[in-house]
Amino acid sequence: MPTTADDQWLTRDELAQRLKIPAKTLAVWASQQPQKGPRYVRMGKYCRYLLSDVIDWERKQFED
């Protein structure tokens, strides 16, 4: 559930464009245990990424 009024859900394709990587890479990351990429939720057959989660994940990439 969005954490702020400005938060939004991204599709896998939208996130792939943001990160400039193939959408298939996101699918592979999501299937790995532990999950490698940003946190996501399934809404029926669709995967959605909360923008605030993506931003947190991006920041953590500099820490590792």
PQR file with spaces between the fields and no chain letter, atoms N, CA, C, O and H, PARSE charges and radii, in Angstrom:
ATOM       1  N    MET     1       0.837   -1.166    0.000 -0.4000 1.5000
ATOM       2  CA   MET     1       0.000    0.000    0.000 -0.0000 2.0000
ATOM       3  C    MET     1       0.892    1.242    0.000  0.5500 1.7000
ATOM       4  O    MET     1       1.862    1.298    0.755 -0.5500 1.4000
ATOM       5  N    PRO     2       0.584    2.231   -0.826 -0.5600 1.5000
ATOM       6  CA   PRO     2       1.440    3.407   -0.924  0.2800 2.0000
ATOM       7  C    PRO     2       1.633    4.082    0.428  0.5500 1.7000
ATOM       8  O    PRO     2       0.705    4.147    1.235 -0.5500 1.4000
ATOM       9  N    THR     3       2.840    4.583    0.670 -0.4000 1.5000
ATOM      10  CA   THR     3       3.160    5.200    1.946 -0.0000 2.0000
ATOM      11  C    THR     3       2.888    6.695    1.973  0.5500 1.7000
ATOM      12  O    THR     3       2.717    7.271    3.047 -0.5500 1.4000
ATOM      13  H    THR     3       3.593    4.531    0.014  0.4000 1.0000
ATOM      14  N    THR     4       2.843    7.330    0.812 -0.4000 1.5000
ATOM      15  CA   THR     4       2.530    8.762    0.741 -0.0000 2.0000
ATOM      16  C    THR     4       1.605    9.005   -0.442  0.5500 1.7000
ATOM      17  O    THR     4       1.452    8.157   -1.322 -0.5500 1.4000
ATOM      18  H    THR     4       2.981    6.863   -0.061  0.4000 1.0000
ATOM      19  N    ALA     5       1.001   10.169   -0.440 -0.4000 1.5000
ATOM      20  CA   ALA     5       0.107   10.517   -1.544 -0.0000 2.0000
ATOM      21  C    ALA     5       0.856   10.610   -2.871  0.5500 1.7000
ATOM      22  O    ALA     5       0.267   10.414   -3.934 -0.5500 1.4000
ATOM      23  H    ALA     5       1.126   10.857    0.275  0.4000 1.0000
ATOM      24  N    ASP     6       2.152   10.908   -2.809 -0.4000 1.5000
ATOM      25  CA   ASP     6       2.952   11.051   -4.023 -0.0000 2.0000
ATOM      26  C    ASP     6       3.525    9.727   -4.515  0.5500 1.7000
ATOM      27  O    ASP     6       4.076    9.662   -5.614 -0.5500 1.4000
ATOM      28  H    ASP     6       2.630   11.067   -1.945  0.4000 1.0000
ATOM      29  N    ASP     7       3.398    8.664   -3.707 -0.4000 1.5000
ATOM      30  CA   ASP     7       3.950    7.371   -4.092 -0.0000 2.0000
ATOM      31  C    ASP     7       3.138    6.789   -5.247  0.5500 1.7000
ATOM      32  O    ASP     7       1.965    7.119   -5.422 -0.5500 1.4000
ATOM      33  H    ASP     7       2.951    8.717   -2.815  0.4000 1.0000
ATOM      34  N    GLN     8       3.771    5.929   -6.023 -0.4000 1.5000
ATOM      35  CA   GLN     8       3.069    5.323   -7.148 -0.0000 2.0000
ATOM      36  C    GLN     8       3.594    3.918   -7.405  0.5500 1.7000
ATOM      37  O    GLN     8       4.707    3.571   -7.009 -0.5500 1.4000
ATOM      38  H    GLN     8       4.724    5.661   -5.880  0.4000 1.0000
ATOM      39  N    TRP     9       2.783    3.127   -8.068 -0.4000 1.5000
ATOM      40  CA   TRP     9       3.154    1.771   -8.449 -0.0000 2.0000
ATOM      41  C    TRP     9       3.775    1.790   -9.828  0.5500 1.7000
ATOM      42  O    TRP     9       3.277    2.460  -10.733 -0.5500 1.4000
ATOM      43  H    TRP     9       1.879    3.409   -8.390  0.4000 1.0000
ATOM      44  N    LEU    10       4.875    1.047   -9.989 -0.4000 1.5000
ATOM      45  CA   LEU    10       5.540    0.926  -11.279 -0.0000 2.0000
ATOM      46  C    LEU    10       5.356   -0.487  -11.806  0.5500 1.7000
ATOM      47  O    LEU    10       5.372   -1.449  -11.039 -0.5500 1.4000
ATOM      48  H    LEU    10       5.280    0.503   -9.254  0.4000 1.0000
ATOM      49  N    THR    11       5.184   -0.611  -13.105 -0.4000 1.5000
ATOM      50  CA   THR    11       5.176   -1.921  -13.733 -0.0000 2.0000
ATOM      51  C    THR    11       6.620   -2.393  -13.868  0.5500 1.7000
ATOM      52  O    THR    11       7.560   -1.620  -13.685 -0.5500 1.4000
ATOM      53  H    THR    11       5.172    0.171  -13.729  0.4000 1.0000
ATOM      54  N    ARG    12       6.776   -3.653  -14.186 -0.4000 1.5000
ATOM      55  CA   ARG    12       8.134   -4.184  -14.397 -0.0000 2.0000
ATOM      56  C    ARG    12       8.804   -3.467  -15.568  0.5500 1.7000
ATOM      57  O    ARG    12       9.995   -3.163  -15.509 -0.5500 1.4000
ATOM      58  H    ARG    12       6.012   -4.281  -14.335  0.4000 1.0000
ATOM      59  N    ASP    13       8.047   -3.198  -16.628 -0.4000 1.5000
ATOM      60  CA   ASP    13       8.623   -2.485  -17.782 -0.0000 2.0000
ATOM      61  C    ASP    13       9.031   -1.058  -17.418  0.5500 1.7000
ATOM      62  O    ASP    13      10.076   -0.577  -17.856 -0.5500 1.4000
ATOM      63  H    ASP    13       7.079   -3.446  -16.676  0.4000 1.0000
ATOM      64  N    GLU    14       8.208   -0.384  -16.620 -0.4000 1.5000
ATOM      65  CA   GLU    14       8.549    0.987  -16.210 -0.0000 2.0000
ATOM      66  C    GLU    14       9.810    0.998  -15.359  0.5500 1.7000
ATOM      67  O    GLU    14      10.668    1.867  -15.516 -0.5500 1.4000
ATOM      68  H    GLU    14       7.359   -0.775  -16.264  0.4000 1.0000
ATOM      69  N    LEU    15       9.916    0.027  -14.455 -0.4000 1.5000
ATOM      70  CA   LEU    15      11.116   -0.037  -13.622 -0.0000 2.0000
ATOM      71  C    LEU    15      12.341   -0.386  -14.464  0.5500 1.7000
ATOM      72  O    LEU    15      13.424    0.157  -14.244 -0.5500 1.4000
ATOM      73  H    LEU    15       9.219   -0.678  -14.327  0.4000 1.0000
ATOM      74  N    ALA    16      12.173   -1.276  -15.411 -0.4000 1.5000
ATOM      75  CA   ALA    16      13.289   -1.635  -16.292 -0.0000 2.0000
ATOM      76  C    ALA    16      13.784   -0.399  -17.051  0.5500 1.7000
ATOM      77  O    ALA    16      14.990   -0.208  -17.206 -0.5500 1.4000
ATOM      78  H    ALA    16      11.293   -1.716  -15.590  0.4000 1.0000
ATOM      79  N    GLN    17      12.864    0.430  -17.518 -0.4000 1.5000
ATOM      80  CA   GLN    17      13.257    1.662  -18.206 -0.0000 2.0000
ATOM      81  C    GLN    17      13.991    2.603  -17.255  0.5500 1.7000
ATOM      82  O    GLN    17      14.983    3.227  -17.630 -0.5500 1.4000
ATOM      83  H    GLN    17      11.884    0.274  -17.392  0.4000 1.0000
ATOM      84  N    ARG    18      13.501    2.699  -16.032 -0.4000 1.5000
ATOM      85  CA   ARG    18      14.140    3.573  -15.033 -0.0000 2.0000
ATOM      86  C    ARG    18      15.581    3.128  -14.763  0.5500 1.7000
ATOM      87  O    ARG    18      16.488    3.956  -14.681 -0.5500 1.4000
ATOM      88  H    ARG    18      12.695    2.192  -15.727  0.4000 1.0000
ATOM      89  N    LEU    19      15.781    1.809  -14.625 -0.4000 1.5000
ATOM      90  CA   LEU    19      17.102    1.274  -14.307 -0.0000 2.0000
ATOM      91  C    LEU    19      17.963    1.022  -15.545  0.5500 1.7000
ATOM      92  O    LEU    19      19.154    0.732  -15.441 -0.5500 1.4000
ATOM      93  H    LEU    19      15.044    1.136  -14.692  0.4000 1.0000
ATOM      94  N    LYS    20      17.336    1.138  -16.715 -0.4000 1.5000
ATOM      95  CA   LYS    20      18.017    0.896  -17.996 -0.0000 2.0000
ATOM      96  C    LYS    20      18.587   -0.527  -18.055  0.5500 1.7000
ATOM      97  O    LYS    20      19.745   -0.744  -18.412 -0.5500 1.4000
ATOM      98  H    LYS    20      16.368    1.374  -16.800  0.4000 1.0000
ATOM      99  N    ILE    21      17.725   -1.485  -17.689 -0.4000 1.5000
ATOM     100  CA   ILE    21      18.061   -2.907  -17.754 -0.0000 2.0000
ATOM     101  C    ILE    21      16.877   -3.646  -18.390  0.5500 1.7000
ATOM     102  O    ILE    21      15.771   -3.108  -18.420 -0.5500 1.4000
ATOM     103  H    ILE    21      16.785   -1.309  -17.399  0.4000 1.0000
ATOM     104  N    PRO    22      17.086   -4.860  -18.895 -0.5600 1.5000
ATOM     105  CA   PRO    22      15.967   -5.618  -19.458  0.2800 2.0000
ATOM     106  C    PRO    22      14.953   -6.010  -18.373  0.5500 1.7000
ATOM     107  O    PRO    22      15.334   -6.323  -17.244 -0.5500 1.4000
ATOM     108  N    ALA    23      13.681   -5.989  -18.719 -0.4000 1.5000
ATOM     109  CA   ALA    23      12.632   -6.409  -17.786 -0.0000 2.0000
ATOM     110  C    ALA    23      12.852   -7.857  -17.349  0.5500 1.7000
ATOM     111  O    ALA    23      12.513   -8.224  -16.224 -0.5500 1.4000
ATOM     112  H    ALA    23      13.372   -5.735  -19.635  0.4000 1.0000
ATOM     113  N    LYS    24      13.414   -8.673  -18.226 -0.4000 1.5000
ATOM     114  CA   LYS    24      13.681  -10.072  -17.884 -0.0000 2.0000
ATOM     115  C    LYS    24      14.668  -10.177  -16.712  0.5500 1.7000
ATOM     116  O    LYS    24      14.568  -11.106  -15.911 -0.5500 1.4000
ATOM     117  H    LYS    24      13.690   -8.375  -19.140  0.4000 1.0000
ATOM     118  N    THR    25      15.601   -9.255  -16.602 -0.4000 1.5000
ATOM     119  CA   THR    25      16.532   -9.250  -15.482 -0.0000 2.0000
ATOM     120  C    THR    25      15.782   -9.071  -14.166  0.5500 1.7000
ATOM     121  O    THR    25      16.097   -9.731  -13.175 -0.5500 1.4000
ATOM     122  H    THR    25      15.682   -8.500  -17.252  0.4000 1.0000
ATOM     123  N    LEU    26      14.798   -8.188  -14.153 -0.4000 1.5000
ATOM     124  CA   LEU    26      13.986   -7.996  -12.947 -0.0000 2.0000
ATOM     125  C    LEU    26      13.239   -9.272  -12.586  0.5500 1.7000
ATOM     126  O    LEU    26      13.121   -9.610  -11.408 -0.5500 1.4000
ATOM     127  H    LEU    26      14.542   -7.652  -14.958  0.4000 1.0000
ATOM     128  N    ALA    27      12.736   -9.982  -13.591 -0.4000 1.5000
ATOM     129  CA   ALA    27      12.031  -11.243  -13.342 -0.0000 2.0000
ATOM     130  C    ALA    27      12.976  -12.279  -12.739  0.5500 1.7000
ATOM     131  O    ALA    27      12.601  -13.010  -11.821 -0.5500 1.4000
ATOM     132  H    ALA    27      12.833   -9.708  -14.547  0.4000 1.0000
ATOM     133  N    VAL    28      14.190  -12.339  -13.253 -0.4000 1.5000
ATOM     134  CA   VAL    28      15.177  -13.281  -12.714 -0.0000 2.0000
ATOM     135  C    VAL    28      15.513  -12.911  -11.273  0.5500 1.7000
ATOM     136  O    VAL    28      15.551  -13.782  -10.404 -0.5500 1.4000
ATOM     137  H    VAL    28      14.494  -11.746  -13.998  0.4000 1.0000
ATOM     138  N    TRP    29      15.755  -11.630  -11.012 -0.4000 1.5000
ATOM     139  CA   TRP    29      16.059  -11.191   -9.647 -0.0000 2.0000
ATOM     140  C    TRP    29      14.937  -11.553   -8.690  0.5500 1.7000
ATOM     141  O    TRP    29      15.187  -11.995   -7.569 -0.5500 1.4000
ATOM     142  H    TRP    29      15.724  -10.922  -11.718  0.4000 1.0000
ATOM     143  N    ALA    30      13.691  -11.364   -9.134 -0.4000 1.5000
ATOM     144  CA   ALA    30      12.542  -11.643   -8.277 -0.0000 2.0000
ATOM     145  C    ALA    30      12.433  -13.124   -7.942  0.5500 1.7000
ATOM     146  O    ALA    30      11.901  -13.483   -6.891 -0.5500 1.4000
ATOM     147  H    ALA    30      13.487  -11.004  -10.045  0.4000 1.0000
ATOM     148  N    SER    31      12.930  -13.986   -8.822 -0.4000 1.5000
ATOM     149  CA   SER    31      12.813  -15.427   -8.600 -0.0000 2.0000
ATOM     150  C    SER    31      13.938  -15.978   -7.728  0.5500 1.7000
ATOM     151  O    SER    31      13.863  -17.121   -7.277 -0.5500 1.4000
ATOM     152  H    SER    31      13.361  -13.695   -9.676  0.4000 1.0000
ATOM     153  N    GLN    32      14.979  -15.184   -7.487 -0.4000 1.5000
ATOM     154  CA   GLN    32      16.116  -15.641   -6.689 -0.0000 2.0000
ATOM     155  C    GLN    32      15.801  -15.569   -5.201  0.5500 1.7000
ATOM     156  O    GLN    32      15.054  -14.699   -4.753 -0.5500 1.4000
ATOM     157  H    GLN    32      15.040  -14.256   -7.854  0.4000 1.0000
ATOM     158  N    GLN    33      16.376  -16.490   -4.448 -0.4000 1.5000
ATOM     159  CA   GLN    33      16.223  -16.500   -2.999 -0.0000 2.0000
ATOM     160  C    GLN    33      17.594  -16.349   -2.365  0.5500 1.7000
ATOM     161  O    GLN    33      18.460  -17.175   -2.653 -0.5500 1.4000
ATOM     162  H    GLN    33      16.983  -17.197   -4.812  0.4000 1.0000
ATOM     163  N    PRO    34      17.855  -15.372   -1.538 -0.5600 1.5000
ATOM     164  CA   PRO    34      16.921  -14.286   -1.252  0.2800 2.0000
ATOM     165  C    PRO    34      16.766  -13.376   -2.462  0.5500 1.7000
ATOM     166  O    PRO    34      17.629  -13.331   -3.339 -0.5500 1.4000
ATOM     167  N    GLN    35      15.668  -12.665   -2.493 -0.4000 1.5000
ATOM     168  CA   GLN    35      15.358  -11.797   -3.629 -0.0000 2.0000
ATOM     169  C    GLN    35      16.476  -10.773   -3.819  0.5500 1.7000
ATOM     170  O    GLN    35      16.916  -10.131   -2.865 -0.5500 1.4000
ATOM     171  H    GLN    35      14.967  -12.702   -1.781  0.4000 1.0000
ATOM     172  N    LYS    36      16.920  -10.635   -5.045 -0.4000 1.5000
ATOM     173  CA   LYS    36      18.061   -9.763   -5.346 -0.0000 2.0000
ATOM     174  C    LYS    36      17.638   -8.316   -5.623  0.5500 1.7000
ATOM     175  O    LYS    36      18.322   -7.389   -5.190 -0.5500 1.4000
ATOM     176  H    LYS    36      16.563  -11.156   -5.819  0.4000 1.0000
ATOM     177  N    GLY    37      16.560   -8.112   -6.313 -0.4000 1.5000
ATOM     178  CA   GLY    37      16.148   -6.769   -6.725 -0.0000 2.0000
ATOM     179  C    GLY    37      15.241   -6.097   -5.723  0.5500 1.7000
ATOM     180  O    GLY    37      15.117   -6.548   -4.584 -0.5500 1.4000
ATOM     181  H    GLY    37      16.004   -8.865   -6.665  0.4000 1.0000
ATOM     182  N    PRO    38      14.599   -5.007   -6.148 -0.5600 1.5000
ATOM     183  CA   PRO    38      13.714   -4.281   -5.251  0.2800 2.0000
ATOM     184  C    PRO    38      12.492   -5.116   -4.866  0.5500 1.7000
ATOM     185  O    PRO    38      12.077   -6.009   -5.604 -0.5500 1.4000
ATOM     186  N    ARG    39      11.932   -4.811   -3.710 -0.4000 1.5000
ATOM     187  CA   ARG    39      10.731   -5.487   -3.226 -0.0000 2.0000
ATOM     188  C    ARG    39       9.576   -5.241   -4.201  0.5500 1.7000
ATOM     189  O    ARG    39       9.462   -4.160   -4.778 -0.5500 1.4000
ATOM     190  H    ARG    39      12.270   -4.085   -3.111  0.4000 1.0000
ATOM     191  N    TYR    40       8.737   -6.236   -4.375 -0.4000 1.5000
ATOM     192  CA   TYR    40       7.591   -6.111   -5.264 -0.0000 2.0000
ATOM     193  C    TYR    40       6.403   -6.862   -4.672  0.5500 1.7000
ATOM     194  O    TYR    40       6.550   -7.639   -3.729 -0.5500 1.4000
ATOM     195  H    TYR    40       8.829   -7.115   -3.907  0.4000 1.0000
ATOM     196  N    VAL    41       5.231   -6.617   -5.237 -0.4000 1.5000
ATOM     197  CA   VAL    41       4.032   -7.362   -4.853 -0.0000 2.0000
ATOM     198  C    VAL    41       3.375   -7.896   -6.114  0.5500 1.7000
ATOM     199  O    VAL    41       3.507   -7.327   -7.198 -0.5500 1.4000
ATOM     200  H    VAL    41       5.112   -5.986   -6.002  0.4000 1.0000
ATOM     201  N    ARG    42       2.673   -8.986   -5.947 -0.4000 1.5000
ATOM     202  CA   ARG    42       1.882   -9.533   -7.048 -0.0000 2.0000
ATOM     203  C    ARG    42       0.452   -9.059   -6.890  0.5500 1.7000
ATOM     204  O    ARG    42      -0.148   -9.196   -5.824 -0.5500 1.4000
ATOM     205  H    ARG    42       2.566   -9.448   -5.067  0.4000 1.0000
ATOM     206  N    MET    43      -0.078   -8.510   -7.943 -0.4000 1.5000
ATOM     207  CA   MET    43      -1.483   -8.107   -8.006 -0.0000 2.0000
ATOM     208  C    MET    43      -2.090   -8.946   -9.115  0.5500 1.7000
ATOM     209  O    MET    43      -2.075   -8.568  -10.286 -0.5500 1.4000
ATOM     210  H    MET    43       0.409   -8.399   -8.809  0.4000 1.0000
ATOM     211  N    GLY    44      -2.626  -10.098   -8.719 -0.4000 1.5000
ATOM     212  CA   GLY    44      -3.079  -11.057   -9.718 -0.0000 2.0000
ATOM     213  C    GLY    44      -1.868  -11.606  -10.432  0.5500 1.7000
ATOM     214  O    GLY    44      -0.947  -12.126   -9.802 -0.5500 1.4000
ATOM     215  H    GLY    44      -2.638  -10.405   -7.767  0.4000 1.0000
ATOM     216  N    LYS    45      -1.867  -11.494  -11.742 -0.4000 1.5000
ATOM     217  CA   LYS    45      -0.718  -11.986  -12.513 -0.0000 2.0000
ATOM     218  C    LYS    45       0.338  -10.914  -12.753  0.5500 1.7000
ATOM     219  O    LYS    45       1.330  -11.160  -13.438 -0.5500 1.4000
ATOM     220  H    LYS    45      -2.615  -11.072  -12.254  0.4000 1.0000
ATOM     221  N    TYR    46       0.130   -9.726  -12.192 -0.4000 1.5000
ATOM     222  CA   TYR    46       1.030   -8.604  -12.435 -0.0000 2.0000
ATOM     223  C    TYR    46       1.939   -8.338  -11.249  0.5500 1.7000
ATOM     224  O    TYR    46       1.512   -8.438  -10.099 -0.5500 1.4000
ATOM     225  H    TYR    46      -0.676   -9.526  -11.635  0.4000 1.0000
ATOM     226  N    CYS    47       3.190   -7.999  -11.525 -0.4000 1.5000
ATOM     227  CA   CYS    47       4.139   -7.571  -10.499 -0.0000 2.0000
ATOM     228  C    CYS    47       4.175   -6.050  -10.505  0.5500 1.7000
ATOM     229  O    CYS    47       4.238   -5.413  -11.557 -0.5500 1.4000
ATOM     230  H    CYS    47       3.537   -7.918  -12.459  0.4000 1.0000
ATOM     231  N    ARG    48       4.135   -5.489   -9.311 -0.4000 1.5000
ATOM     232  CA   ARG    48       4.209   -4.034   -9.181 -0.0000 2.0000
ATOM     233  C    ARG    48       5.242   -3.665   -8.138  0.5500 1.7000
ATOM     234  O    ARG    48       5.416   -4.361   -7.138 -0.5500 1.4000
ATOM     235  H    ARG    48       4.084   -6.006   -8.457  0.4000 1.0000
ATOM     236  N    TYR    49       5.925   -2.557   -8.388 -0.4000 1.5000
ATOM     237  CA   TYR    49       6.981   -2.056   -7.523 -0.0000 2.0000
ATOM     238  C    TYR    49       6.552   -0.681   -7.013  0.5500 1.7000
ATOM     239  O    TYR    49       6.177    0.192   -7.795 -0.5500 1.4000
ATOM     240  H    TYR    49       5.783   -1.991   -9.200  0.4000 1.0000
ATOM     241  N    LEU    50       6.610   -0.503   -5.705 -0.4000 1.5000
ATOM     242  CA   LEU    50       6.286    0.786   -5.115 -0.0000 2.0000
ATOM     243  C    LEU    50       7.498    1.702   -5.272  0.5500 1.7000
ATOM     244  O    LEU    50       8.610    1.332   -4.895 -0.5500 1.4000
ATOM     245  H    LEU    50       6.914   -1.213   -5.069  0.4000 1.0000
ATOM     246  N    LEU    51       7.288    2.876   -5.819 -0.4000 1.5000
ATOM     247  CA   LEU    51       8.393    3.783   -6.115 -0.0000 2.0000
ATOM     248  C    LEU    51       9.254    4.059   -4.884  0.5500 1.7000
ATOM     249  O    LEU    51      10.479    4.100   -4.992 -0.5500 1.4000
ATOM     250  H    LEU    51       6.385    3.176   -6.125  0.4000 1.0000
ATOM     251  N    SER    52       8.646    4.245   -3.733 -0.4000 1.5000
ATOM     252  CA   SER    52       9.441    4.512   -2.525 -0.0000 2.0000
ATOM     253  C    SER    52      10.336    3.317   -2.179  0.5500 1.7000
ATOM     254  O    SER    52      11.453    3.512   -1.700 -0.5500 1.4000
ATOM     255  H    SER    52       7.651    4.212   -3.646  0.4000 1.0000
ATOM     256  N    ASP    53       9.867    2.085   -2.412 -0.4000 1.5000
ATOM     257  CA   ASP    53      10.699    0.902   -2.192 -0.0000 2.0000
ATOM     258  C    ASP    53      11.859    0.859   -3.181  0.5500 1.7000
ATOM     259  O    ASP    53      12.981    0.498   -2.825 -0.5500 1.4000
ATOM     260  H    ASP    53       8.960    1.927   -2.801  0.4000 1.0000
ATOM     261  N    VAL    54      11.576    1.228   -4.415 -0.4000 1.5000
ATOM     262  CA   VAL    54      12.625    1.247   -5.444 -0.0000 2.0000
ATOM     263  C    VAL    54      13.711    2.249   -5.067  0.5500 1.7000
ATOM     264  O    VAL    54      14.900    1.950   -5.170 -0.5500 1.4000
ATOM     265  H    VAL    54      10.665    1.522   -4.704  0.4000 1.0000
ATOM     266  N    ILE    55      13.303    3.425   -4.635 -0.4000 1.5000
ATOM     267  CA   ILE    55      14.271    4.459   -4.256 -0.0000 2.0000
ATOM     268  C    ILE    55      15.114    3.992   -3.075  0.5500 1.7000
ATOM     269  O    ILE    55      16.327    4.204   -3.061 -0.5500 1.4000
ATOM     270  H    ILE    55      12.336    3.668   -4.551  0.4000 1.0000
ATOM     271  N    ASP    56      14.483    3.355   -2.076 -0.4000 1.5000
ATOM     272  CA   ASP    56      15.240    2.806   -0.935 -0.0000 2.0000
ATOM     273  C    ASP    56      16.240    1.759   -1.415  0.5500 1.7000
ATOM     274  O    ASP    56      17.395    1.764   -0.989 -0.5500 1.4000
ATOM     275  H    ASP    56      13.498    3.184   -2.087  0.4000 1.0000
ATOM     276  N    TRP    57      15.808    0.869   -2.293 -0.4000 1.5000
ATOM     277  CA   TRP    57      16.685   -0.178   -2.821 -0.0000 2.0000
ATOM     278  C    TRP    57      17.860    0.436   -3.590  0.5500 1.7000
ATOM     279  O    TRP    57      19.002    0.001   -3.443 -0.5500 1.4000
ATOM     280  H    TRP    57      14.869    0.865   -2.639  0.4000 1.0000
ATOM     281  N    GLU    58      17.567    1.448   -4.409 -0.4000 1.5000
ATOM     282  CA   GLU    58      18.634    2.108   -5.167 -0.0000 2.0000
ATOM     283  C    GLU    58      19.688    2.695   -4.220  0.5500 1.7000
ATOM     284  O    GLU    58      20.886    2.559   -4.467 -0.5500 1.4000
ATOM     285  H    GLU    58      16.639    1.801   -4.528  0.4000 1.0000
ATOM     286  N    ARG    59      19.257    3.333   -3.162 -0.4000 1.5000
ATOM     287  CA   ARG    59      20.197    3.929   -2.201 -0.0000 2.0000
ATOM     288  C    ARG    59      21.052    2.853   -1.542  0.5500 1.7000
ATOM     289  O    ARG    59      22.245    3.058   -1.319 -0.5500 1.4000
ATOM     290  H    ARG    59      18.284    3.444   -2.961  0.4000 1.0000
ATOM     291  N    LYS    60      20.456    1.721   -1.234 -0.4000 1.5000
ATOM     292  CA   LYS    60      21.189    0.633   -0.581 -0.0000 2.0000
ATOM     293  C    LYS    60      22.253    0.027   -1.491  0.5500 1.7000
ATOM     294  O    LYS    60      23.195   -0.595   -1.000 -0.5500 1.4000
ATOM     295  H    LYS    60      19.487    1.555   -1.416  0.4000 1.0000
ATOM     296  N    GLN    61      22.125    0.193   -2.785 -0.4000 1.5000
ATOM     297  CA   GLN    61      23.115   -0.362   -3.708 -0.0000 2.0000
ATOM     298  C    GLN    61      24.471    0.303   -3.527  0.5500 1.7000
ATOM     299  O    GLN    61      25.502   -0.302   -3.821 -0.5500 1.4000
ATOM     300  H    GLN    61      21.360    0.699   -3.184  0.4000 1.0000
ATOM     301  N    PHE    62      24.480    1.533   -3.049 -0.4000 1.5000
ATOM     302  CA   PHE    62      25.733    2.239   -2.803 -0.0000 2.0000
ATOM     303  C    PHE    62      26.393    1.794   -1.495  0.5500 1.7000
ATOM     304  O    PHE    62      27.589    2.004   -1.300 -0.5500 1.4000
ATOM     305  H    PHE    62      23.642    2.024   -2.810  0.4000 1.0000
ATOM     306  N    GLU    63      25.622    1.186   -0.613 -0.4000 1.5000
ATOM     307  CA   GLU    63      26.142    0.751    0.679 -0.0000 2.0000
ATOM     308  C    GLU    63      26.833   -0.597    0.581  0.5500 1.7000
ATOM     309  O    GLU    63      27.741   -0.874    1.364 -0.5500 1.4000
ATOM     310  H    GLU    63      24.650    1.014   -0.772  0.4000 1.0000
ATOM     311  N    ASP    64      26.428   -1.449   -0.363 -0.4000 1.5000
ATOM     312  CA   ASP    64      26.973   -2.804   -0.472 -0.0000 2.0000
ATOM     313  C    ASP    64      28.329   -2.842   -1.119  0.5500 1.7000
ATOM     314  O    ASP    64      28.909   -3.916   -1.276 -0.5500 1.4000
ATOM     315  H    ASP    64      25.690   -1.224   -1.000  0.4000 1.0000
